[in-house]
């Protein structure tokens, strides 16, 4: 299960996040999301764990403090197509 972790401190590393979640089960993957232009953290991450470990971690860590910030931890929602394009229409009107 993929877990969304929000309200992260910009100082939170993948290692510190992995350690916090590892107390509740085996962590398969940690991805701290960064800005593609600056490379700076955007304040959220995704953690992947088995379903049972993920539910325990969500219940235990949601609302807890890490690196001075109160975490927002819940099951990640599936990515939706936000459309796109925004391009200019060409041709006659």
Secondary structure by P-SEA (a helix, b strand, c coil): cbbbbccccccccaaaaaaaaaaaccccccccccccccccccccbbbbccaaaaaaaaacccccccccccccccccccccccccccccccccc
